Amino acid sequence: MKRAGFVVLLALAMLVATALPALADSPGVGNSTFVVQNIDPAAAMVSVDYYDQEGAEDQQGAPFSLAGRGNSVFNAANLPVGDGWVGSVVISADKVVSAVTCLDWQSSYGSTNDQITGGCYSGTYEPTTDLYMPYATTMPEGSIAGKLARFSQITVQNAGTGDAHIHVYYYNSRTGAMTGPVDDTIGVGRSVTYNLSTPADPMVPDLGAEWQGSVYIHSDDQPIAGVATSHWAGLVSQQWGSAYEGASAGGTTLYGPSVFRIDRRSEPAVGTWVRSSNIMVQNLGDATAAVTVEFYATGSTTPAMTITDNIPAKQMGEYNTRFGSPTNNTYPASAFEALGNAFMGSVIITSTNGQPLASVIHTFWNRPNENSASTYQAETTGSDVVFVPYAPKVMNGTAWSKWSKIAIQNLGDQTATLSFSFYDAAGAEVLAFQHNIAANSGDAYNTRFGSDSGEIPASQFAALGTNFTGSVRIGSTQPIVAVVNIIGVPVIGDTYNAFVP
């Protein structure tokens, strides 16, 4: 049985404010939906085992058959665990499977505005003893009294067969100072969560009120997986949340298939930002990294903008398409006007002197009184086939409620011919088509609106209907990477990395 261990946070307990320090925060009451995809054409036997963080409510799942190319959606309301449960799952199968988890938090900051925030992340198929989280934060109070403007939670799961003895290191991205290690032991299958806004917890160091940086976790003896969630508490309409899975290693070239700078303030009917991205690049090495960040518009093989920077060891470079770079004043907000006001595309991040890098990319989805955020890991390598466990296209009555956008980047030096196959839950192919992407370029395929390039119309996805929650296989004649944006109403803007077998 192959094990695809990944962390699932379910029904997050509401923390009691009177029992916590002044800076303590809770992301609120939450739930998880996770989806398992069988990437093999033959049926797979799958089981899902649930591990409570406290060890009190473990549940062993009964094996079930999952059709070839099919997927199964596990909604929080139907899981064999009680309310208030927080834990992890291990998915076992006799075929290779992929998985994605989508979290949502409701009334995150106890306001009268019933905000819903969320984030998606991919399951970890081959965990190792090292785990890198390029972005985490605790920032000062925002406009909601008594609440941090931003804070992160780090969850680590033991994916091995014995107790995992871990060491957690926190690196300040502005000073390079290291805090830790903080040592902990995690039981088999279980997970632990470190809320960085609660320094009274003996397992959470006091990082200070304006800490932003990265986290490195090493296990002495067992493979580990992990996820970082971040929560923003600015204006009541900006109660954002996002999630991403940790990386097991860095690379000297990284790829980000989904990056935006869409500024429509000059249009009276819109009058605001629509979408922007923040690229966070962490130097994992022991010497300064010479870094370039190239921005490619959809369909273009020439960079619209190139950033050059030197990032000290263990520190981070930050490049925000809306607000500019807070780590390099050579690139203020005005510098990013080179991308124009309707930029949709990709980035290539390169360490030109061999220092390993890791990166996460935030996207901020702006709508009037409805904002959200999403985060994904930049990829280090491409593949000639990728799998998307969950690509919804759903209407609720006569209104759209959820749809997906698959952003693909061609890493090759020749045109890539892509072959798309969309499968329903039973593994039946309901849509197939091909499309070409130029070398070193990208495109994104929206199940509601068609492709960003305009070459694939919305009508191409009509065969999916209005209640599609299936999966996708994408083959390519050149190496590609892909991420999936889950978009919806009222406030959904989540992103996860496609699965590479």
SEZADO-970945 format. One record per residue (C-alpha): x, y, z; residue in three letters. Coordinates in steps of 0.2 Angstrom, whole numbers, padded with zeros to 4 digits, always signed. Layout:
XYZAla
...
# end
This chain:
+0000+0000+0000Met
+0007+0017-0005Lys
+0005+0030+0008Arg
+0001+0048+0004Ala
+0001+0057+0021Gly
-0005+0075+0022Phe
-0012+0086+0035Val
-0030+0090+0036Val
-0036+0103+0048Leu
-0055+0100+0053Leu
-0067+0110+0063Ala
-0054+0122+0071Leu
-0058+0125+0089Ala
-0063+0143+0093Met
-0050+0149+0106Leu
-0056+0157+0121Val
-0049+0175+0122Ala
-0049+0177+0141Thr
-0038+0162+0142Ala
-0024+0168+0131Leu
-0011+0182+0130Pro
-0016+0199+0123Ala
-0008+0195+0106Leu
-0016+0178+0104Ala
-0028+0175+0089Asp
-0038+0161+0082Ser
-0042+0159+0064Pro
-0060+0155+0069Gly
-0072+0140+0067Val
-0067+0130+0052Gly
-0070+0115+0041Asn
-0060+0105+0028Ser
-0066+0097+0012Thr
-0053+0085+0005Phe
-0053+0076-0012Val
-0044+0060-0017Val
-0040+0057-0036Gln
-0035+0040-0043Asn
-0022+0044-0057Ile
-0021+0026-0063Asp
-0033+0020-0077Pro
-0037+0005-0066Ala
-0048+0005-0050Ala
-0039+0008-0034Ala
-0043+0001-0016Met
-0041+0016-0005Val
-0043+0019+0014Ser
-0042+0035+0024Val
-0036+0035+0042Asp
-0040+0049+0054Tyr
-0028+0054+0068Tyr
-0033+0066+0081Asp
-0020+0078+0087Gln
-0024+0073+0105Glu
-0025+0055+0102Gly
-0043+0053+0108Ala
-0053+0051+0092Glu
-0044+0041+0080Asp
-0054+0033+0066Gln
-0048+0019+0054Gln
-0057+0021+0038Gly
-0064+0006+0029Ala
-0056+0002+0012Pro
-0066+0008-0003Phe
-0065+0006-0022Ser
-0060+0022-0032Leu
-0063+0021-0051Ala
-0048+0023-0062Gly
-0046+0042-0066Arg
-0060+0045-0054Gly
-0061+0056-0038Asn
-0070+0056-0021Ser
-0075+0071-0012Val
-0074+0070+0008Phe
-0085+0084+0015Asn
-0082+0089+0033Ala
-0101+0086+0038Ala
-0099+0068+0032Asn
-0083+0063+0040Leu
-0082+0050+0055Pro
-0076+0062+0067Val
-0085+0074+0079Gly
-0087+0092+0080Asp
-0071+0101+0087Gly
-0060+0088+0079Trp
-0043+0094+0074Val
-0031+0081+0066Gly
-0023+0074+0051Ser
-0026+0059+0039Val
-0016+0046+0030Val
-0023+0040+0013Ile
-0017+0023+0008Ser
-0020+0015-0009Ala
-0014+0001-0020Asp
-0012+0013-0034Lys
-0005+0031-0035Val
-0017+0044-0029Val
-0016+0063-0027Ser
-0026+0073-0015Ala
-0030+0091-0011Val
-0038+0099+0005Thr
-0048+0115+0005Cys
-0051+0124+0022Leu
-0063+0137+0026Asp
-0065+0148+0042Trp
-0080+0157+0047Gln
-0081+0173+0057Ser
-0063+0173+0059Ser
-0061+0188+0070Tyr
-0078+0188+0079Gly
-0085+0203+0069Ser
-0103+0206+0065Thr
-0098+0203+0047Asn
-0099+0185+0044Asp
-0084+0183+0034Gln
-0078+0167+0026Ile
-0060+0164+0022Thr
-0051+0149+0016Gly
-0036+0141+0008Gly
-0031+0125-0002Cys
-0016+0115-0002Tyr
-0009+0098-0010Ser
-0006+0082-0001Gly
+0012+0077+0002Thr
+0015+0060-0007Tyr
+0034+0058-0003Glu
+0038+0067+0013Pro
+0056+0068+0019Thr
+0065+0073+0035Thr
+0066+0091+0030Asp
+0052+0104+0028Leu
+0053+0122+0022Tyr
+0040+0135+0025Met
+0046+0151+0015Pro
+0033+0162+0023Tyr
+0026+0165+0040Ala
+0022+0180+0051Thr
+0016+0189+0066Thr
+0012+0207+0063Met
+0005+0221+0074Pro
-0013+0225+0077Glu
-0024+0230+0062Gly
-0040+0240+0062Ser
-0049+0227+0071Ile
-0046+0231+0090Ala
-0035+0218+0099Gly
-0031+0208+0083Lys
-0015+0205+0074Leu
-0014+0212+0057Ala
-0007+0195+0051Arg
-0002+0179+0059Phe
+0002+0161+0054Ser
+0000+0144+0060Gln
+0012+0129+0056Ile
+0005+0112+0056Thr
+0017+0097+0055Val
+0012+0079+0053Gln
+0022+0063+0057Asn
+0021+0052+0041Ala
+0032+0039+0047Gly
+0031+0022+0057Thr
+0038+0028+0074Gly
+0038+0044+0085Asp
+0046+0059+0075Ala
+0058+0070+0085His
+0058+0087+0076Ile
+0067+0103+0078His
+0059+0119+0072Val
+0069+0135+0067Tyr
+0062+0152+0064Tyr
+0072+0164+0053Tyr
+0068+0183+0053Asn
+0068+0188+0034Ser
+0073+0206+0038Arg
+0088+0202+0050Thr
+0093+0184+0046Gly
+0092+0181+0065Ala
+0087+0163+0070Met
+0076+0158+0084Thr
+0076+0140+0090Gly
+0077+0126+0088Pro
+0061+0122+0097Val
+0061+0103+0100Asp
+0045+0092+0099Asp
+0039+0074+0098Thr
+0025+0069+0086Ile
+0016+0052+0087Gly
+0014+0041+0072Val
+0001+0049+0060Gly
-0002+0063+0071Arg
+0000+0082+0069Ser
+0004+0097+0080Val
+0000+0115+0076Thr
+0010+0130+0082Tyr
+0000+0146+0082Asn
+0013+0160+0080Leu
+0002+0172+0089Ser
+0003+0162+0105Thr
+0020+0164+0112Pro
+0014+0159+0130Ala
+0013+0141+0122Asp
+0030+0133+0127Pro
+0031+0126+0109Met
+0030+0144+0101Val
+0044+0156+0104Pro
+0041+0174+0106Asp
+0046+0181+0089Leu
+0041+0199+0092Gly
+0027+0209+0087Ala
+0033+0213+0069Glu
+0041+0196+0064Trp
+0040+0190+0046Gln
+0051+0176+0040Gly
+0053+0158+0036Ser
+0052+0141+0045Val
+0063+0126+0044Tyr
+0059+0110+0052Ile
+0070+0095+0053His
+0065+0077+0059Ser
+0079+0066+0066Asp
+0071+0050+0062Asp
+0054+0050+0053Gln
+0047+0058+0037Pro
+0036+0073+0040Ile
+0023+0083+0030Ala
+0016+0100+0034Gly
+0006+0115+0030Val
+0006+0134+0034Ala
-0009+0144+0035Thr
-0009+0163+0036Ser
-0023+0175+0042His
-0025+0193+0038Trp
-0036+0205+0049Ala
-0036+0222+0041Gly
-0052+0230+0037Leu
-0067+0219+0041Val
-0069+0216+0022Ser
-0051+0210+0022Gln
-0052+0195+0033Gln
-0041+0184+0022Trp
-0034+0167+0024Gly
-0023+0155+0014Ser
-0014+0139+0015Ala
+0001+0130+0007Tyr
+0011+0114+0009Glu
+0029+0114+0015Gly
+0043+0110+0003Ala
+0055+0096+0006Ser
+0069+0105-0003Ala
+0074+0120-0013Gly
+0080+0123-0031Gly
+0091+0135-0041Thr
+0076+0138-0053Thr
+0058+0140-0048Leu
+0042+0142-0058Tyr
+0026+0152-0053Gly
+0012+0149-0066Pro
+0000+0161-0059Ser
+0004+0179-0056Val
-0007+0195-0058Phe
-0007+0214-0058Arg
-0024+0219-0063Ile
-0027+0238-0058Asp
-0044+0244-0064Arg
-0045+0260-0053Arg
-0047+0271-0069Ser
-0063+0262-0074Glu
-0078+0270-0066Pro
-0088+0254-0066Ala
-0074+0245-0056Val
-0063+0259-0048Gly
-0052+0247-0038Thr
-0038+0234-0039Trp
-0045+0217-0045Val
-0030+0206-0042Arg
-0012+0207-0037Ser
+0002+0195-0032Ser
+0016+0195-0020Asn
+0032+0184-0023Ile
+0041+0179-0008Met
+0058+0171-0011Val
+0068+0163+0002Gln
+0087+0159+0001Asn
+0090+0142+0009Leu
+0109+0143+0007Gly
+0123+0149+0018Asp
+0129+0163+0007Ala
+0120+0178-0002Thr
+0110+0172-0017Ala
+0110+0182-0033Ala
+0092+0181-0039Val
+0083+0186-0055Thr
+0064+0186-0056Val
+0057+0187-0073Glu
+0038+0191-0077Phe
+0030+0183-0093Tyr
+0013+0189-0099Ala
+0002+0175-0105Thr
+0007+0170-0122Gly
+0023+0180-0122Ser
+0041+0173-0123Thr
+0049+0189-0118Thr
+0050+0195-0100Pro
+0039+0210-0097Ala
+0050+0214-0082Met
+0065+0207-0074Thr
+0070+0210-0056Ile
+0088+0207-0050Thr
+0092+0206-0031Asp
+0104+0199-0019Asn
+0096+0190-0004Ile
+0107+0187+0011Pro
+0108+0169+0018Ala
+0092+0163+0026Lys
+0083+0179+0022Gln
+0069+0183+0010Met
+0066+0194-0005Gly
+0048+0201-0007Glu
+0041+0207-0023Tyr
+0023+0214-0023Asn
+0015+0219-0040Thr
+0004+0231-0031Arg
+0014+0239-0017Phe
+0032+0236-0023Gly
+0046+0227-0014Ser
+0048+0231+0004Pro
+0065+0222+0004Thr
+0073+0231-0011Asn
+0069+0250-0013Asn
+0075+0249-0031Thr
+0058+0242-0035Tyr
+0044+0253-0028Pro
+0026+0251-0033Ala
+0029+0262-0048Ser
+0042+0250-0055Ala
+0029+0237-0057Phe
+0019+0248-0069Glu
+0031+0240-0082Ala
+0019+0225-0081Leu
+0004+0236-0086Gly
-0013+0236-0078Asn
-0020+0219-0084Ala
-0005+0208-0082Phe
-0009+0189-0080Met
+0006+0177-0082Gly
+0020+0168-0074Ser
+0037+0170-0066Val
+0054+0162-0067Ile
+0065+0164-0052Ile
+0083+0160-0054Thr
+0098+0159-0042Ser
+0112+0163-0053Thr
+0126+0159-0041Asn
+0120+0141-0035Gly
+0111+0145-0019Gln
+0095+0135-0016Pro
+0079+0145-0016Leu
+0061+0142-0010Ala
+0046+0153-0014Ser
+0028+0155-0011Val
+0017+0167-0021Ile
+0002+0175-0013His
-0013+0181-0024Thr
-0025+0194-0017Phe
-0042+0193-0025Trp
-0051+0210-0023Asn
-0070+0213-0025Arg
-0081+0226-0017Pro
-0082+0221+0001Asn
-0077+0204-0003Glu
-0058+0200-0003Asn
-0048+0184-0002Ser
-0031+0178-0003Ala
-0022+0162-0009Ser
-0005+0155-0008Thr
+0005+0141-0017Tyr
+0023+0135-0018Gln
+0033+0139-0033Ala
+0039+0123-0042Glu
+0057+0117-0045Thr
+0054+0105-0059Thr
+0042+0101-0073Gly
+0034+0085-0080Ser
+0026+0079-0096Asp
+0010+0075-0086Val
+0001+0083-0071Val
-0015+0079-0062Phe
-0028+0090-0055Val
-0038+0081-0041Pro
-0052+0094-0040Tyr
-0058+0106-0054Ala
-0076+0112-0050Pro
-0088+0120-0061Lys
-0104+0122-0051Val
-0120+0133-0051Met
-0132+0135-0036Asn
-0148+0138-0044Gly
-0146+0151-0058Thr
-0130+0158-0050Ala
-0112+0153-0051Trp
-0105+0147-0034Ser
-0088+0139-0038Lys
-0077+0136-0053Trp
-0058+0133-0057Ser
-0044+0140-0067Lys
-0029+0129-0071Ile
-0013+0140-0074Ala
+0000+0131-0084Ile
+0018+0136-0088Gln
+0029+0128-0102Asn
+0046+0126-0096Leu
+0053+0119-0112Gly
+0062+0128-0126Asp
+0049+0123-0139Gln
+0030+0124-0141Thr
+0021+0113-0129Ala
+0005+0104-0135Thr
-0006+0101-0121Leu
-0019+0087-0120Ser
-0033+0089-0107Phe
-0044+0076-0101Ser
-0058+0080-0088Phe
-0065+0065-0078Tyr
-0081+0064-0068Asp
-0081+0056-0051Ala
-0084+0039-0059Ala
-0069+0041-0070Gly
-0078+0044-0086Ala
-0070+0056-0098Glu
-0082+0070-0101Val
-0071+0083-0110Leu
-0055+0082-0120Ala
-0046+0095-0130Phe
-0029+0101-0135Gln
-0020+0118-0135His
-0003+0124-0138Asn
+0008+0135-0127Ile
+0024+0144-0133Ala
+0041+0140-0126Ala
+0044+0149-0109Asn
+0026+0155-0108Ser
+0010+0150-0101Gly
-0009+0151-0101Asp
-0023+0148-0089Ala
-0039+0138-0092Tyr
-0055+0145-0083Asn
-0069+0132-0083Thr
-0081+0147-0083Arg
-0073+0160-0094Phe
-0061+0151-0106Gly
-0042+0153-0107Ser
-0033+0169-0103Asp
-0026+0170-0120Ser
-0044+0170-0127Gly
-0039+0155-0139Glu
-0050+0143-0129Ile
-0068+0150-0127Pro
-0079+0147-0112Ala
-0090+0136-0124Ser
-0076+0123-0124Gln
-0081+0119-0106Phe
-0099+0117-0109Ala
-0098+0098-0108Ala
-0094+0099-0090Leu
-0111+0106-0086Gly
-0115+0116-0070Thr
-0112+0103-0057Asn
-0095+0096-0061Phe
-0083+0092-0046Thr
-0072+0080-0056Gly
-0053+0079-0060Ser
-0041+0082-0074Val
-0026+0074-0082Arg
-0015+0086-0093Ile
-0001+0078-0104Gly
+0012+0089-0113Ser
+0025+0087-0126Thr
+0036+0099-0115Gln
+0039+0099-0097Pro
+0026+0109-0088Ile
+0020+0115-0071Val
+0003+0119-0065Ala
-0007+0127-0051Val
-0026+0127-0049Val
-0036+0142-0043Asn
-0053+0139-0035Ile
-0064+0154-0037Ile
-0081+0156-0031Gly
-0095+0166-0022Val
-0096+0174-0010Pro
-0078+0174-0005Val
-0067+0161-0012Ile
-0050+0163-0020Gly
-0039+0148-0016Asp
-0024+0140-0025Thr
-0016+0123-0025Tyr
-0002+0114-0034Asn
-0006+0101-0047Ala
+0001+0084-0043Phe
+0016+0077-0052Val
+0017+0058-0052Pro
# end
